[in-house]
Each structure stands twice: as structure tokens, then as C-alpha cells.
Amino acid sequence: MRLPRNRRADRTGNTDDTCGPEQREGGERRRRATDRAKSRRRADKRADRRARRRLIDFPRRGRRGWRRWTPSWKLVSGLFLLFAGSLAGLFTAVYMRVEIPNPHDSASRQATVYYWADGSRMVSVGDVNRQDVALSQVPDSVQRAVVAAENADFYSDSGVSVTGIGRAAVNIVKGKETQGGSTITQQYVKNTYLSQDQTVERKIKEVFLSLKVSRQQPKTEILEGYLNTSWFGRDAYGVQAASYAYYGIPAKELNPSQGALLAAVLKGAESFDPSLSADNHQRAEDRWSWILDRQVDTGSMSAEERAKYTKFPEPKRPVKPTSQAGQTGYLVDIANKYLKSRSGITDKDLAGGGYSVHTTFEKDKVLALAKAVEKVRAERLDPEKRTEDQYVEVGAASIRPKDGAIVAVYGGSDAIEHFTNNADTSGVPAASAFKPFVYAAALEKEFEGKGRSAEDADSDPKNPKPAKPPMAPLDLYSALVNSDHTPFVETGKKIGLQKVKELAVASGLREESMAKLEPTFSIGTSTPSAVRLASAYTAFVNEGRGTEPYSVAKLERNGVAVSGFGPAKPRRAMSAETASTVGAALSQVSWGAVGPPKGQTTYSPYRAGKTGPNDRMNSAWYIGVTQELSTSVAMFRTKPDVPPLLPMQGVGGPDSERGSAFPPLIWKAYNEVATRP
């Protein structure tokens, strides 16, 4: 129905003048709404044109709130493809530019040089013991053992381990070394073309070179190179040298069981050479068995053949080079142990060369100690006439009390014939030489009972020769001088064996050398080394402070100093008063054992601990301490391949007091020369 002329609306929604006010207001609202809609459409068109011009729609158009800042799946996938493409391009560019360098020249490998304390050269170690052999000269069983142990999918992989690279990346983020589970190809590349440095740059080079080498060289050539360049321990590079070092035969004569053992030591000879320690032997045996089982699992050995190998293939004893004859090999051994305990340096690193090791060993004192031992042995022992004199061993160590420097050791008759270092081995009971630590613990306990601490006691005036000291209920002063056992056993029960152990460890004995806390603990069932016992006794002349023994004063690698070596800060083991009191008793022990020093007929400044005729353990000890030197001497009997110590009864004849007469004679002969002005 048509409106009257005066009510008809025009195209804008407005009515003519004949409309009423309400009609005119409604028409105006509709017009404004229409204008806004048109404005929005024009704005959207402009936004569409801008969006078409933008490569990345972020922040996202047409979104409000948090959705505006959430990237779209198109943006995410695009950026991922861009990143992956860029990475692939970079990887390809680097891969194309990497060239396989010439192999290392073994003849250019540097030695590790050891120096005496005065700076003169002691010995050079590190001449490359290596003889390349063709892969055809390595039994298939040995090849299979190495592959099974090190890289089971060697023949099918690309030359790198993705998991190993990931592990290395995680280590980099954590600030740790970059080493990881490398493939045989990676290890071959590192051995042949690169250094052993654990750096990010070297690891990246290793990955690219491994990929290229894997494409350009057959797997058999890579395996041959790996077997000829790998470190097997015992100064042996390559399977041929290792075969001679461990079994005295060429590689071609190795059987599957022996091959599995050589594959085991590839993981780290310092931890898996079975001749180095009982723990090493157990680890080596476990890994040897695992490698044989692993070959069955990977299909490279039948279960029937595996069943033939149940007896561990014991290798021969290591042989040191002739340059390490006499005491030199023992000195190098002690220096190396110290280096490895204070840093991440390994035997492989040292064999790689480039190190200058400045030791604390004083040549004249080393010679004097060896001469003193040989003199007493020659004069007092006769193994051809007395069977009790057979298999007698001596170990000795001399330390400077003020800083803990090891100035001399006697490790045995000859390092290239007697492999065990008697100066640094545990297994010999300390016996009565342990009693001074029980005495000191009792005095410390007495101080605590009076409300005094060790620090309080430090402030007391020093008395170099106190009168007979105040004692706990038992007279340990006289018991120590007279080598009585019962008072020490009773004291240990009273004050607590844990207290005695803590003081002994604080003085310098190792936790692992401590025996079980049984009643006999107080009379020396623990088995410290000669080095550690000499170190622990320094507390009795250092006002109660123990000094940590050290054997390397300075280390350099390729002319650059390596930090972290040298004397440590003395540690509080007991109060100064306790040290002085126990020291007075030890002076009486020294007087009775070796008499007064030359030229003195009165009070002796020597402190000494020793075993005596009442000891029934298979060892004889004497530890003599002065302000200049703390020197321990141990004598015991041990037969090769027979773990228990042999009895000392009758050594040197019926009047030898179970051999206890000889260590004081050795100490005196050495000390008179070593402390000569």
C-alpha cells in the first residue's frame, strides 16, 4: 500500500517535510548506520589491500586480544621451512668447503717430559709405539668384537651418530666437555686428522669430516685406520702394538676371547686394564663378557661359539720402557696419579705428548733413599740361605712437612721388573704406627670434656718437651713408648672408633684405606700407603696441621701453564697442644729405635712411630719426622699372584723382631744423608 505523498520517504530513508518528528529521527539513525557500514567496508578493503602487500600477517589482522598475537599455522610452517632450508643450505655450503686434510705424521708427535725439582730433565715419555697392519692381518673375530663394542651399525651408518651429536650439544649447553657416543668413523677421523681437544670447533669439524670420509672411503679402510690409530693403553697405539703389549703375540694370532679384551680396553685403559687394580680387573672382566654376549645379540657370533669362552684371558703384566728403569718409573707413576686426580688429564692425553711436568722429586734424595734400602737388604737379608728372607719388599716415601712436597720415594727394586709401586700401594697394615692417631684422638676428646676446642688449645704456649702430660684414664704415653696394645684397644672403645678414624683422615690418611671399626682398629688394621703415612705424621711437627702430599709443582702444555697444581693449604687435624704432647712420646720412640742424632747426647728433636716386637701383623714400619723431612719405611713379604701377605716371623734371623729392626736402619741411613747441610 502506497503512503500518502506527504508520508513518502526518499531513497536515503528520510521523509519529506510533511513527516512528523519521530519519523524524521528514525530516518536519520538509519542513514548514520548505513554510513558506518559503508565506512567499515571501505576500511576492510583498505586492510585487504595492505594485507596483500604484507609478507607476514603478524600481528594478525581481524583478530582481537591474545588471538591477535598468536601466529597462524601458515606463518609457523613457513618460518620452519625457511629455517630448515637455510640450515640445509648452510650445511651443504660447509660440507662442500670442507676438505679432508693430510693424516697426522706420527713422527711429529711430541713427548711428555718430566723434570726433577731443580729443573733438570728426568725422563721423556711418549715415543709412539705403533706398527700399522693391514685389515687382513686382523682376525675377523677381533674386528667383530670391536664393532660390536663400539659401533654395532658401523657398516650401515652415515659416519656420524645423531644421538652422539645431540649428547654433545647438551653438554655444550651445560658447559661440560663435548665428548659423546662417537661412531668408529668419528673416532678414526679424530685420531687421524684432528686433535684430541674437547672443543666445540673440533667437534664440528669431526662431524663434517666424518660424513665426507664415510662417502669417500670404504668401511673396511676406515676400520683398518681406526684399529691402527686407537689408543689401547700400555703406551700402545694400534691393535698390533696392543697385541704385543697385552699378550706378546702379533695381532693375527689373537683368538676371539683375547680380541674381546682388547676391545674392552678401547673404552679407557686406565679403567679397564685388568693389571692396574682389582677394581679394574672386575670392570674388564664384566665388559669382556658383555662384548662376547653383544656379538651373539648382533649376530656376529653364534651362541655355541660364545659358550667356549668362559675363562677370562689374563694378559701379561705391563712392561715399562727401559728409560723408566730403577726408581724413575715409580716417580712417573706417582706424578701421573697426582695429575689425573687434580684434573681431567688421562693416560691417553699424557701419551699424546706436549706436556712439561715439573715434579717435586729431588734427585739426590731419591738416590740416597734407594741406596739406604739396598745397603740394609744386602747386609741383613740372605734369601739364598733363609727362606724367610725371600719375597721381602720395601716401600718408602719422604715428604717435606712445611708444604707436603714428595721429595723421594722407593717403589721397589726396579720399575721395569717390579710393576707394583710399593711407596704408593695400600694393603700393608700400619700396625703400631697407627697408635699416635688414637693417642691424639683421646687428647682431643679430653679437651672437649673440659669445654676447650682445638682452636682454643692452639693459643696455649708451645712446649717442645712437655712433662708427662695429663692423661685420660689410661696412660697412653707409656703404652706408645713401650708398644703396649691393650690401653689403645680400651681407649678406642671409650672415645669411639669413629672419632679415631676422623682424626686419622683429617691428618692425611685416605678414607678408603681405613679398616672396619672393630676393636683391633686402634692397633693398626688399616692399610695406608707409605706416602700417606709420611704425610699424616707431619701434623706432629706442624702444630697439629696436616699437609696434603703433592708431586707436581708446575704443569705446562705446549709452553702454556696449566693451573691447579702445587701445594695445598694446610688443614687442621688436631690442636697444637695435642700435637706437642703426642710428639713428646714419639721422640721417646725415636730415641729407643735409632738413638740420638749424630753429635747429640741429650733431647732428640726426632718424632717417630714404629711397629714393635708385640705386633703380630705381617708388616714392619718406621716413620721418622723432623722439621725438614717426614719419611716412612715399610717392609713386608708378598709373593707374586698370592694376595695375602706372607708372615714376617724370622725375616733377617731370629733376632729381627719380625723384621721391625730393619725400617729404622733404612730411615737412619737415608736421613743422615738427606739432611746433611
FINUMI-465891 format. One line per 2 residues: their letters; for each residue x, y, z of C-alpha. Coordinates in steps of 0.001 Angstrom, whole numbers, always signed. Each point is the difference from the previous one (the first is absolute). Layout:
A> X,Y,Z  ...;
This chain:
MR> +0,+0,+0  +1373,+3350,-1003;
LP> +426,+2720,+2549  -1463,+3360,-516;
RN> +2266,+2431,-1754  +652,+1866,+3193;
RR> +1232,-3265,+1706  +2137,-1423,-2836;
AD> +3715,-494,+830  +2800,+857,-2335;
RT> +2827,-2425,-873  +2060,+1021,+3014;
GN> -2735,-1094,+2376  -1072,+3582,+811;
TD> -3586,+1093,-308  -1089,+3284,-1465;
DT> -882,+3004,+1976  -3501,-1246,+483;
CG> +1456,-2840,+2299  -184,+280,+3741;
PE> +3012,+391,+2348  +144,-3687,+931;
QR> +123,-1080,-3610  +2736,+2458,-781;
EG> +2159,-1195,+2996  -305,-3671,-1013;
GE> +1013,+807,-3506  +3084,+1842,+1235;
RR> +1125,-3032,+2075  -348,-2310,-2982;
RR> +2033,+2381,-2119  +2817,+161,+2547;
AT> +55,-3822,+329  +227,-309,-3730;
DR> +2908,+2461,-74  +1857,-1963,+2685;
AK> -461,-3258,-1864  +1373,+1564,-3129;
SR> +2993,+1351,+1969  +722,-3448,+1381;
RR> -174,-1542,-3445  +2388,+2611,-1343;
AD> +2386,-600,+3009  -130,-3750,-567;
KR> +848,+479,-3644  +2949,+2188,+960;
AD> +1116,-2631,+2588  -293,-2707,-2639;
RR> +2190,+2009,-2317  +2583,+523,+2810;
AR> -112,-3703,+971  +654,-963,-3591;
RR> +3042,+2253,+94  +1294,-1530,+3405;
LI> +2116,-3165,-211  -715,-957,+3598;
DF> -3423,+532,+1511  +1206,+656,+3559;
PR> -1514,+1379,+2121  -2956,-1719,-1667;
RG> -2652,+2192,-1634  -3605,-492,+877;
RR> +861,-1480,+3416  -503,+1449,+3426;
GW> +1746,-620,+3343  +2530,-2856,+373;
RR> -1034,-1510,-3345  +1427,+3056,-1716;
WT> +3467,-1011,+1314  -238,-3742,-698;
PS> +1760,-883,-3275  -2004,-1925,-2553;
WK> +946,-3539,-1091  +944,+1461,-3394;
LV> +2450,+2369,+1664  +1473,-2739,+2216;
SG> +414,-2486,-2826  +1435,+2668,-2246;
LF> +2576,+1064,+2533  +913,-3659,+682;
LL> +502,-663,-3691  +2074,+3164,-285;
FA> +2181,-1034,+2957  +399,-3571,-1235;
GS> +846,+1200,-3468  +2561,+2477,+1310;
LA> +1541,-2644,+2255  +151,-2489,-2836;
GL> +1582,+2602,-2219  +2569,+903,+2630;
FT> +724,-3677,+676  +461,-667,-3699;
AV> +2274,+3018,-411  +2192,-1022,+2931;
YM> +73,-3632,-1143  +1102,+1038,-3481;
RV> +2773,+2207,+1380  +1389,-2569,+2461;
EI> +2985,-1868,-1376  +1532,-3110,+1493;
PN> +3441,+1044,+1314  +3147,-2056,-64;
PH> +270,-2550,+2817  +2081,+803,+3049;
DS> +3667,-811,-224  +666,-2309,+2949;
AS> +3641,+985,-58  -945,+3579,+880;
RQ> -1850,-1009,+3153  +1526,+1711,+3045;
AT> +1127,-1798,+3126  -988,+755,+3585;
VY> +3095,+1085,+1921  +461,-396,+3758;
YW> +2431,+2214,+1916  +1694,-293,+3373;
AD> -695,+2639,+2651  +3165,+1883,-989;
GS> -1257,+332,-3599  +2288,-2610,-1548;
RM> -1542,-2554,-2339  -1028,-3306,+1578;
VS> -1546,-1984,-2869  -1878,+437,-3267;
VG> -3063,-2192,-514  -2158,-275,-3076;
DV> +1906,-1451,-2924  -2727,-1462,-2211;
NR> -229,-3767,+382  -1896,-846,-3169;
QD> +285,-2416,-2918  -2686,+115,-2676;
VA> -1442,-3264,-1281  -2388,-761,-2852;
LS> -3559,-853,+969  +581,-3462,-1456;
QV> +2553,-562,+2790  -2636,+649,+2673;
PD> -2214,-3048,+685  -3659,+395,-908;
SV> -903,-838,+3587  +1979,+3006,+1252;
QR> -1624,+2276,-2573  -3456,-1228,+1009;
AV> +760,+517,+3695  +1060,+3607,-582;
VA> -3030,+789,-2150  -2385,-1638,+2478;
AE> +1505,+1929,+2893  +480,+3400,-1605;
NA> -2483,+422,-2872  -2329,-2908,-785;
DF> -1503,+1636,-3136  +3396,+1132,-1313;
YS> -429,-1602,-3416  -3341,+1697,-647;
DS> +283,+3408,+1670  +850,+3320,-1653;
GV> +3144,+451,+2028  -1507,+2079,+2800;
SV> -2248,-703,+2952  -3025,+2274,+295;
TG> -428,-938,+3658  +3682,+632,+595;
IG> -276,+3450,-1590  -3055,+724,+2126;
RA> +1838,-1059,+3124  +2915,+2226,-943;
AV> -2386,+2932,-570  -1562,-509,+3431;
NI> +3460,-84,+1562  +892,+3249,-1751;
VK> -3118,+1677,+1418  +882,-1318,+3464;
GK> +3581,+1176,-340  +1386,-3526,+142;
ET> +2443,-1773,-2285  -1311,-654,-3491;
QG> +859,-3676,-98  -2843,-2393,-730;
GS> -827,-3335,-1622  +2080,+332,-3164;
TI> -43,-2498,-2849  +3066,-1934,-1101;
TQ> +251,+2400,-2948  -21,+3033,+2303;
QY> +2668,-1519,+2221  +2107,-869,-3035;
VK> -304,+3571,-1281  +964,+1411,+3397;
NT> +2996,-2331,+295  +1204,+540,-3558;
YL> -783,+3587,-956  -863,+1997,+3122;
SQ> +1228,+631,+3544  -1392,-1576,+3165;
DQ> -1182,+3391,+1333  -3556,-50,+1354;
TV> -1157,+3232,-1647  -3082,+1006,-1951;
ER> +2043,+926,-3076  +1751,-3368,-65;
KI> -3302,-1855,+447  -1607,+1850,-2927;
KE> +2970,-762,-2229  -190,-3621,+1080;
VF> -3648,-288,-1097  +525,+1465,-3478;
LS> +3209,-1899,-624  -1646,-3233,+1147;
LK> -2845,+462,-2482  +2422,+683,-2835;
VS> +2402,-2805,+939  -2907,-2437,+242;
RQ> -1017,+872,-3584  +3484,-71,-1460;
QP> +1621,-2947,+1794  -1258,-3574,+261;
KT> -935,-1255,+3452  +2803,-2539,-28;
EI> +2550,+2780,-496  -1532,+2021,+2841;
LE> +28,-2992,+2349  +3612,-750,-883;
GY> +973,+3593,+728  -1898,-26,+3269;
LN> +1664,-3194,+1209  +3440,+1377,-900;
TS> -402,+3384,+1723  -1979,-761,+3165;
WF> +1491,+206,+3473  -65,-3311,+1905;
GR> +2021,+1054,+3052  +3434,-1334,+952;
DA> +1541,+2591,-2354  -1499,-1927,-2920;
YG> -1571,+1676,-3041  -1743,-2419,-2346;
VQ> -1073,-3613,+278  +3418,-1435,-938;
AA> +1856,+1824,+2775  -2851,-794,+2413;
SY> +127,-3699,-849  +3700,-115,+897;
AY> -506,+2167,+3108  -2790,-2155,+1441;
YG> +728,-3504,-1338  +3465,+52,-1554;
IP> -1274,-1193,-3383  -758,+1654,-3361;
AK> -3572,+1069,-645  -602,-2792,-2516;
EL> +382,-2580,+2799  -2640,+1495,+2299;
NP> -2915,-2280,+827  -3598,+1256,+439;
SQ> +314,+138,+3795  +3207,+2060,-105;
GA> -1514,+2236,-2670  -2972,+713,+2264;
LL> +2369,+1143,+2765  +1823,+2362,-2374;
AA> -3376,+1365,-1104  -820,+565,+3679;
VL> +3089,+2134,+722  -907,+2291,-2909;
KG> -2566,+1520,+2373  +2853,+1284,+2184;
AE> +3085,-1962,+967  +417,+1874,+3286;
SF> -3338,-1482,+1103  +20,-3344,-1839;
DP> +3590,-1253,-60  -475,-2943,+2403;
SL> +3578,+122,+1278  -300,+3469,+1567;
SA> -2306,-809,+2926  -2598,-2425,+1316;
DN> -2777,+2410,-993  +1437,+245,-3503;
HQ> +106,-3779,-222  -3668,-290,+914;
RA> -1016,+2708,-2488  +2086,-1607,-2746;
ED> -1470,-3436,+660  -3553,+1359,-39;
RW> +526,+1884,-3267  +1836,-2947,-1606;
SW> -2992,-2226,+764  -2440,+2652,-1241;
IL> +1854,+378,-3312  -159,-3744,-649;
DR> -3738,+21,+816  -456,+3086,-2139;
QV> +1422,-1841,-3000  -2633,-2683,+465;
DT> -2717,+2655,+222  +1181,+1691,-3204;
GS> +346,-3293,-1860  +3784,+145,-461;
MS> +635,-3023,+2240  -2027,-3124,+607;
AE> -1140,-969,+3459  +1893,-3280,-354;
ER> +3280,+1801,-649  -678,+2458,+2828;
AK> -357,-2907,+2397  +3658,-940,-612;
YT> +1311,+3187,+1631  -660,-157,+3723;
KF> +3512,+576,+1360  +1245,+3580,+108;
PE> +3077,+403,-2257  +2482,+1415,+2515;
PK> +2503,+2274,-1755  +3648,+79,+954;
RP> +1317,+2582,+2417  +781,+3455,-1454;
VK> +3596,+742,-906  +1379,+3473,+487;
PT> +2492,+1386,-2524  +3660,-286,+955;
SQ> +148,+3783,+384  -2131,-465,+3127;
AG> +2301,-2543,+1642  +978,+227,+3659;
QT> -2122,+2481,+1954  -899,+2176,-2991;
GY> -3070,-2029,-931  -1365,+264,+3537;
LV> +539,+3762,+13  -1822,+379,-3319;
DI> -2806,-2194,+1344  -490,+2194,+3090;
AN> +139,+3212,-2055  -2563,-1357,-2473;
KY> -2374,-1072,+2767  +196,+3481,+1486;
LK> -648,+1650,-3368  -3027,-2181,-680;
SR> -1416,+558,+3495  +218,+3787,-333;
SG> -1271,+397,-3575  -1676,-1726,-2914;
IT> +3335,-1110,-1455  +113,-3676,-999;
DK> +2754,-2478,-826  -964,+456,-3631;
DL> +507,+3756,+259  +3426,-450,+1560;
AG> +980,-2540,-2633  -1092,+2485,-2660;
GG> +2820,+2252,+1204  +558,+3723,+197;
YS> +81,+152,+3812  +2858,+1233,+2179;
VH> -350,-1458,+3496  +2108,+1741,+2641;
TT> +86,-2385,+2959  +952,+468,+3662;
FE> +2413,-2948,-55  +3576,+801,+1017;
KD> +2474,-2214,-1815  +2562,-174,+2804;
KV> -2605,-1067,+2548  -1473,-2627,-2338;
LA> +3466,-1474,-468  +713,+171,+3754;
LA> -3231,-1807,+876  +635,-2759,-2555;
KA> +3565,-400,+1234  -1148,-270,+3625;
VE> -2501,-2747,-854  +2488,-1951,-2092;
KV> +2676,+287,+2707  -2185,-1469,+2746;
RA> -1334,-2735,-2259  +3486,-1022,-1051;
ER> +1355,-2,+3546  -2922,-1525,+1903;
LD> -2003,-2229,-2369  +1161,-3243,-1605;
PE> -2793,-1564,-2086  +2276,-2794,-1228;
KR> +619,-1292,+3533  -3242,+946,+1774;
TE> -3331,-693,-1620  -1503,+2629,+2356;
DQ> +2038,+2634,-1836  -1616,-800,-3331;
YV> -2656,+2261,-1527  +906,+2901,+2298;
EV> -1165,+3382,-1339  +702,+3548,+1122;
GA> -1976,+3165,-645  +997,+3454,+1178;
AS> -947,+3640,-445  +1542,+3283,+1148;
IR> -2057,+3206,+273  +816,+3607,+885;
PK> -2250,+835,+3005  -334,+3728,-629;
DG> -1815,-395,-3336  -568,-3726,-682;
AI> +2413,-313,-2931  +996,-3614,-692;
VA> +3770,+201,-386  +839,-3714,-288;
VY> -1581,-3451,-221  +1224,-3555,-143;
GG> -2536,-2044,-1937  +1883,-3263,-381;
SD> +3144,-1538,-1418  -618,+1091,-3618;
AI> -3075,+1478,-1683  +445,-2071,-3160;
EH> +183,-3252,+1962  -2159,+634,+3088;
FT> -3143,+1671,-1272  -1788,+808,+3289;
NN> +1039,+3308,+1564  +671,-950,+3640;
AD> +114,+3655,+1056  -3521,+733,-1188;
TS> -1846,-3250,+496  -2494,-917,+2700;
GV> -313,-3450,+1498  +2738,+125,+2657;
PA> -1402,+403,+3565  +1383,+2971,+1908;
AS> -6,-1979,+3299  +1468,+1997,+2927;
AF> +922,+2865,-2334  -3728,+893,+142;
KP> -92,+421,+3808  +1047,+3693,+95;
FV> -3336,+899,-1616  -1874,-1862,+2771;
YA> +2047,+1883,+2607  -754,+3329,-1721;
AA> -3729,-793,-220  -66,-772,+3734;
LE> +1630,+3349,+831  -2431,+1864,-2260;
KE> -2872,-1771,+1747  +1415,+1094,+3364;
FE> +141,+3614,-1201  -3640,-204,-1052;
GK> -952,-1315,+3434  +1565,+3099,+1533;
GR> -1884,+2296,-2331  +3063,+812,-2121;
SA> +250,-274,-3730  +3010,-710,-2171;
ED> +73,+3684,-934  +106,+963,+3680;
AD> +2867,-2373,+565  +1898,+1659,-2859;
SD> +338,+3126,+2105  +1840,-1826,+2790;
PK> +3758,+588,+257  +2032,-2520,-1967;
NP> +1976,-2431,+2085  +2453,-1985,-2161;
KP> +657,-2500,+2774  -2889,-26,+2455;
AK> +40,-1944,+3191  -2028,-3172,+106;
PP> -3347,+1353,-1217  -3407,-179,+1630;
MA> -1622,-3166,-1196  -3296,-1688,-485;
PL> -463,-2930,+2412  +2512,-2143,-1898;
DL> +3671,+991,-276  +382,+66,-3765;
YS> +3308,+1856,+215  +1784,-2980,+1544;
AL> -2023,-2476,-2058  +1158,+1670,-3220;
VN> +3647,+26,+1088  -144,-3635,+1169;
SD> -2109,-1289,-2918  -2852,-1225,+2220;
HT> -3247,-838,-1785  -2669,-356,+2689;
PF> -205,+3684,+1067  -610,+1039,-3623;
VE> -2713,-2606,-544  -1754,+1173,+3186;
TG> +398,+3670,-915  -1500,-598,-3423;
KK> -3067,-1554,+1601  -313,+2861,+2470;
IG> +296,+3000,-2308  -1579,-1675,-3040;
LQ> +1790,-1449,-3013  -1726,+2463,-2317;
KV> +1763,+2824,+1862  +3358,-1695,-576;
KE> -767,-543,-3678  -1018,+3624,-539;
LA> +3217,+1313,+1525  +2143,-2402,-2051;
VA> -1727,+1065,-3216  +315,+3676,+933;
SG> +3722,-579,+507  +370,-1342,-3544;
LR> -918,-3689,-181  -2479,-942,-2708;
EE> -3541,-1024,+860  +234,-3060,-2255;
SM> +3058,-1332,+1861  -1848,-74,+3338;
AK> -862,-3442,+1413  -3308,-1041,+1531;
LE> -757,+1637,+3335  +659,-3074,+2104;
PT> +1935,-140,+3331  +3271,-730,-1819;
FS> -417,+3199,-2038  +1945,+1937,+2642;
IG> +3103,-2171,-390  +372,+559,-3733;
TS> -2078,-2281,-2216  -332,+2871,-2524;
TP> +2262,-95,-3040  +1300,+3463,-1006;
SA> +2754,+439,-2557  +3503,+1119,+913;
VR> -705,+3369,-1646  -3159,+555,+2054;
LA> +1484,-1091,+3307  +2994,+2302,-457;
SA> -2426,+2809,-812  -2262,-634,+3008;
YT> +2934,+88,+2435  +835,+3563,-1058;
AF> -2816,+1167,+2307  +2201,-865,+2994;
VN> +2643,+2575,-1009  -2377,+2534,-1598;
EG> -1880,+1003,+3179  -2854,-2343,-858;
RG> -382,+909,-3667  +230,-2694,-2668;
TE> +1423,+642,-3457  -1416,-1578,-3149;
PY> +2748,-1810,-1945  +665,+1214,-3520;
SV> +2502,-1028,-2676  -458,+2580,-2792;
AK> +985,+3598,+648  -795,+1285,-3508;
LE> -1559,-1329,-3196  +269,+1458,-3492;
RN> -1583,-1105,-3252  +1676,+1175,-3172;
GV> +1682,+2742,+2020  -3207,+1261,+1654;
AV> -353,-417,+3776  -2881,-2138,+1266;
SG> -1377,+1190,+3341  -1036,-2087,+2979;
FG> +3272,-1598,+1083  +2327,+575,+2906;
PA> -311,+84,+3791  -3394,+70,+1699;
KP> -884,+1996,+3090  +797,-1942,+3223;
RR> -3086,-1383,+1745  -758,-141,+3715;
AM> +246,-3605,+1253  +529,+520,+3736;
SA> +898,+2742,+2450  +3571,+1217,+370;
ET> +59,-1267,+3572  -1099,-3465,-1072;
AS> +2650,-88,-2716  +2666,+1061,+2491;
TV> -1093,-2548,+2585  -95,-2919,-2432;
GA> +3239,+1271,-1521  +1734,-305,+3358;
AL> -879,-3689,+164  +1120,-463,-3612;
SQ> +3348,+1551,+898  +466,-2732,+2603;
VS> -892,-2612,-2625  +2622,+1394,-2403;
WG> +2656,+78,+2715  -561,-3667,+774;
AV> -9,-1019,-3655  +2934,+1879,-1541;
GP> +1685,+1803,+2904  +748,+3737,+98;
PK> +926,+1918,-3145  +3665,+221,-852;
GQ> +1777,+2441,+2325  -2845,+58,+2560;
TT> -170,-1845,+3309  -3006,+1759,+1482;
YS> -3581,+648,-1107  -782,-1267,-3505;
PY> -2072,+2213,-2299  -1065,-3059,-2019;
RA> -3572,-1310,+55  -536,-3629,-906;
GK> -2709,-2618,-219  +820,-3655,-462;
TG> -1067,-3594,+272  +1522,-2059,+2762;
PN> +532,-3520,+1291  -3585,-215,+1271;
DR> -1497,+523,-3435  -1290,-3171,-1603;
MN> -829,+1486,-3385  +1873,-805,-3176;
SA> +1691,+3379,-311  +2770,+2097,+1523;
WY> -110,+3819,+3  +2080,+2961,+1070;
IG> -1048,+3615,-527  +2559,+2602,+1036;
VT> -915,+3699,-57  +2124,+3114,+330;
QE> -716,+3587,-968  +1777,-683,-3302;
LS> -1350,-3426,-1024  -2685,-2531,+865;
TS> +1121,-3392,-1267  -1881,-3292,+273;
VA> +1496,-3430,-677  -2048,-3200,-286;
MF> +1247,-3586,-297  -2216,-2965,-835;
RT> +37,-3304,-1857  -2162,-696,-3030;
KP> +144,-2741,-2590  -1053,+814,-3565;
DV> -3608,-946,-706  -578,-954,+3667;
PP> -2195,+2744,+1550  +573,-582,+3757;
LL> +3209,+1354,+1488  +2479,-2602,+1165;
PM> +1042,-99,+3695  +2940,+2135,+1134;
QG> +1077,-2397,+2749  +3669,-934,-464;
VG> +801,+2633,-2658  +3670,+919,+432;
GP> +496,-2637,+2657  -1586,-799,+3362;
DS> +986,+3329,+1596  -1631,+2237,-2587;
ER> -3226,+574,+2000  -2140,-1095,-2956;
GS> +2009,+2285,-2286  -685,+3109,+2100;
AF> +3731,+562,+471  +590,+837,-3672;
PP> -2232,+3028,-856  +1719,+2148,+2698;
LI> +3400,-916,-1438  -1134,+1015,-3499;
WK> -1449,+3267,+1306  +3147,+873,+1915;
AY> +2321,-743,-2948  -2164,+2172,-2267;
NE> -629,+2844,+2429  +3671,+494,+809;
VA> +661,+661,-3697  -3250,+1827,-858;
TR> +286,+2552,+2818  +3729,+580,-393;
P> +715,+3757,-312;
